[in-house]
């Protein structure tokens, strides 16, 4: 990966994280139900809890 691609990824990542923090930590995309997508900002503990479900 070139330095430009790496920088671009870091910028996009930062924008997504800032957006998630601004909107309360989560957003929903697409259809609800089985095919829906849900994106959430989690702490290490919360991520670990979800991994154990």
Secondary structure, DSSP 8 states (H G I E B T S, - for coil): --HHHHHHHHHHHHHHHHHHHHTTSEEEES-SSTT-EEEE---HHHHHHHHT-
